């Protein structure tokens, strides 16, 4: 696999945008409830860490022309994304700031930690008892389900707030999570990788814009 240096450096852009975007999502739905907000922020931090680890692997691989291949950094992606999105999902679901909180923060933390523990345990069992990379698919499945929950909740609340643009941008990010794996399954030429990273950059930028618009709307309504 060939990664030009410019491609490897650009990969940090969607990582930063995605981390910031999901931090804003955590702020949007949990800012008045400190313990729940912390759960969401921890989730956003793990999402950022996962992307950062993969981008760091790609940069080192590119600079060394393949001599430095720290595969654990690449594989850390979904082992951070899965728990990160689980934490964020437990923080935002049922947490409409205009109403009383459905689930106390302690139950949210317990649910998130239990889910992550079960997922990691199952992944570890598969890692040492089953051939192949089934253990990674456990984390991938967890990431897909939890991220879908976060984004669907965000789309619904943006629409209810009357911000069709924010809802559309969240929808674009959600669609991108399904489009990118299809693109990555094809031959990974340098041109194709640029298309993939470009789409990811646009989607994560849209995620940030969507959340900023909602934050601005909330500030206006509560002023």
C-alpha positions as CSV (number, residue, x, y, z in Angstrom):
1,X,0.0,0.0,0.0
2,X,1.4,3.4,-1.0
3,X,0.6,6.5,1.1
4,X,2.0,9.8,-0.2
5,X,3.1,12.2,2.5
6,X,0.5,14.8,1.6
7,X,-2.3,12.1,1.8
8,X,-1.0,11.0,5.3
9,X,-0.9,14.6,6.6
10,X,-4.4,15.4,5.3
11,X,-5.8,12.4,7.1
12,X,-5.4,14.4,10.3
13,X,-7.9,17.0,9.1
14,X,-11.0,14.8,9.3
15,X,-9.7,13.3,12.6
16,X,-9.6,16.8,14.2
17,X,-12.9,17.8,12.7
18,X,-14.6,14.6,13.7
19,X,-13.3,14.8,17.3
20,X,-14.5,18.4,17.6
21,X,-17.8,17.7,15.9
22,X,-18.7,14.9,18.3
23,X,-17.5,17.0,21.3
24,X,-20.0,19.6,20.1
25,X,-22.7,16.9,19.9
26,X,-21.9,15.9,23.5
27,X,-22.2,19.6,24.6
28,X,-25.4,20.0,22.7
29,X,-27.4,17.3,24.4
30,X,-25.8,17.1,27.9
31,X,-24.4,20.5,28.8
32,X,-26.8,21.1,31.7
33,X,-26.1,17.7,33.3
34,X,-22.5,17.5,34.4
35,X,-22.1,13.8,34.9
36,X,-23.9,12.9,31.7
37,X,-21.9,15.6,29.9
38,X,-18.7,14.0,31.1
39,X,-19.8,10.6,29.7
40,X,-20.4,12.2,26.3
41,X,-17.0,14.1,26.4
42,X,-15.2,10.8,27.2
43,X,-16.9,9.3,24.2
44,X,-15.8,12.1,21.9
45,X,-12.3,11.9,23.3
46,X,-12.1,8.2,22.5
47,X,-13.5,8.8,19.0
48,X,-10.7,11.4,18.4
49,X,-8.1,9.0,19.9
50,X,-9.1,6.3,17.5
51,X,-8.8,8.5,14.5
52,X,-5.5,9.9,15.7
53,X,-4.0,6.5,16.2
54,X,-4.9,5.5,12.6
55,X,-3.6,8.8,11.1
56,X,-0.4,8.5,13.1
57,X,0.1,5.0,11.8
58,X,-0.4,6.2,8.2
59,X,2.0,9.1,8.7
60,X,4.8,6.9,10.1
61,X,4.2,4.4,7.3
62,X,4.4,7.1,4.7
63,X,7.5,8.8,6.1
64,X,9.4,5.6,6.4
65,X,8.2,4.2,3.1
66,X,6.8,1.2,4.8
67,X,9.7,0.5,7.1
68,X,7.7,1.6,10.2
69,X,4.5,-0.4,10.3
70,X,3.0,-0.1,13.8
71,X,-0.1,-2.2,13.0
72,X,-1.5,-1.9,16.6
73,X,-2.0,1.8,15.9
74,X,-4.1,1.1,12.9
75,X,-6.1,-1.6,14.6
76,X,-6.7,0.7,17.6
77,X,-9.1,2.6,15.4
78,X,-12.2,0.5,16.1
79,X,-11.2,-0.4,19.6
80,X,-11.5,3.3,20.4
81,X,-14.4,4.2,18.1
82,X,-16.6,1.4,19.5
83,X,-16.4,2.4,23.2
84,X,-16.4,6.1,22.2
85,X,-19.7,5.9,20.3
86,X,-21.2,3.7,23.0
87,X,-20.4,6.3,25.7
88,X,-21.7,9.1,23.5
89,X,-24.9,7.1,22.6
90,X,-25.7,6.5,26.3
91,X,-25.1,10.2,27.0
92,X,-27.5,11.5,24.3
93,X,-30.3,9.0,24.1
94,X,-33.4,10.1,26.1
95,X,-31.6,13.3,27.2
96,X,-33.8,16.0,25.7
97,X,-32.7,19.2,27.5
98,X,-36.2,20.6,27.3
99,X,-37.6,17.8,29.5
100,X,-36.7,15.9,32.7
101,X,-33.9,13.4,32.2
102,X,-35.3,9.9,31.7
103,X,-32.3,8.0,33.0
104,X,-30.0,9.3,35.8
105,X,-26.4,9.8,35.0
106,X,-25.3,6.9,37.2
107,X,-27.4,4.5,35.2
108,X,-26.0,5.9,31.9
109,X,-22.4,5.3,33.1
110,X,-23.3,1.8,34.3
111,X,-25.0,0.9,31.0
112,X,-22.1,2.3,28.9
113,X,-19.4,0.6,30.9
114,X,-21.3,-2.7,30.9
115,X,-21.8,-2.6,27.2
116,X,-18.2,-1.8,26.5
117,X,-17.1,-4.6,28.9
118,X,-19.2,-7.2,27.2
119,X,-18.1,-6.1,23.7
120,X,-14.4,-6.1,24.6
121,X,-14.7,-9.5,26.4
122,X,-16.4,-11.1,23.4
123,X,-13.8,-9.6,21.1
124,X,-11.0,-11.0,23.3
125,X,-12.6,-14.4,23.4
126,X,-12.8,-14.5,19.6
127,X,-9.2,-13.2,19.3
128,X,-7.8,-16.2,21.1
129,X,-10.3,-18.9,20.2
130,X,-11.4,-18.3,16.6
131,X,-9.3,-18.0,13.4
132,X,-9.5,-14.9,11.3
133,X,-10.3,-11.4,12.3
134,X,-13.8,-11.9,13.7
135,X,-12.8,-10.1,16.9
136,X,-12.4,-6.9,14.9
137,X,-15.9,-7.3,13.4
138,X,-17.4,-7.3,16.9
139,X,-15.9,-3.8,17.4
140,X,-16.9,-2.7,14.0
141,X,-20.5,-3.8,14.6
142,X,-20.5,-2.0,17.9
143,X,-19.2,1.2,16.2
144,X,-21.8,1.0,13.5
145,X,-24.8,0.5,15.8
146,X,-23.7,3.1,18.4
147,X,-22.8,5.8,15.8
148,X,-26.1,5.3,14.1
149,X,-27.9,5.9,17.3
150,X,-26.0,9.1,18.0
151,X,-26.6,10.4,14.5
152,X,-30.2,9.5,14.2
153,X,-30.9,11.2,17.6
154,X,-29.0,14.3,16.3
155,X,-31.0,14.3,13.0
156,X,-34.3,14.0,14.8
157,X,-33.5,16.8,17.2
158,X,-32.1,19.1,14.6
159,X,-35.3,18.6,12.5
160,X,-37.5,19.3,15.5
161,X,-35.6,22.5,16.2
162,X,-36.4,23.6,12.7
163,X,-32.8,23.4,11.4
164,X,-33.2,21.4,8.2
165,X,-29.6,22.2,7.2
166,X,-28.2,20.7,10.4
167,X,-30.4,17.6,10.0
168,X,-29.2,17.3,6.4
169,X,-25.5,17.6,7.4
170,X,-25.9,15.0,10.1
171,X,-27.6,12.8,7.4
172,X,-24.6,13.4,5.1
173,X,-22.2,12.2,7.8
174,X,-24.4,9.1,8.4
175,X,-24.5,8.3,4.7
176,X,-20.8,8.7,4.5
177,X,-20.2,6.0,7.1
178,X,-21.9,3.6,4.7
179,X,-20.3,4.9,1.5
180,X,-16.7,4.9,2.6
181,X,-16.5,1.1,3.3
182,X,-17.8,0.4,-0.2
183,X,-15.2,2.7,-1.7
184,X,-12.5,1.1,0.5
185,X,-13.4,-2.3,-0.8
186,X,-12.3,-1.3,-4.3
187,X,-8.7,-1.0,-5.6
188,X,-6.9,1.4,-3.3
189,X,-5.1,3.6,-5.8
190,X,-3.8,7.0,-4.6
191,X,-6.6,8.7,-6.5
192,X,-9.2,6.6,-4.8
193,X,-7.7,7.3,-1.4
194,X,-7.8,11.0,-2.0
195,X,-11.5,10.7,-2.9
196,X,-12.1,8.7,0.3
197,X,-10.3,11.2,2.5
198,X,-11.9,14.2,0.7
199,X,-15.4,12.8,1.3
200,X,-14.5,12.1,5.0
201,X,-13.2,15.6,5.4
202,X,-16.4,17.1,3.9
203,X,-18.6,14.9,6.1
204,X,-16.8,15.8,9.3
205,X,-16.8,19.5,8.4
206,X,-20.5,19.2,7.9
207,X,-20.8,17.5,11.3
208,X,-19.1,20.5,12.9
209,X,-21.3,23.1,11.0
210,X,-24.5,21.2,12.0
211,X,-23.6,21.2,15.7
212,X,-22.5,24.8,15.7
213,X,-25.8,25.9,14.0
214,X,-27.7,24.0,16.7
215,X,-25.6,25.6,19.5
216,X,-26.3,29.0,18.1
217,X,-30.0,28.3,17.9
218,X,-30.1,27.1,21.5
219,X,-28.2,30.2,22.7
220,X,-30.7,32.4,20.9
221,X,-33.7,30.5,22.4
222,X,-32.3,30.6,25.9
223,X,-31.0,34.1,25.8
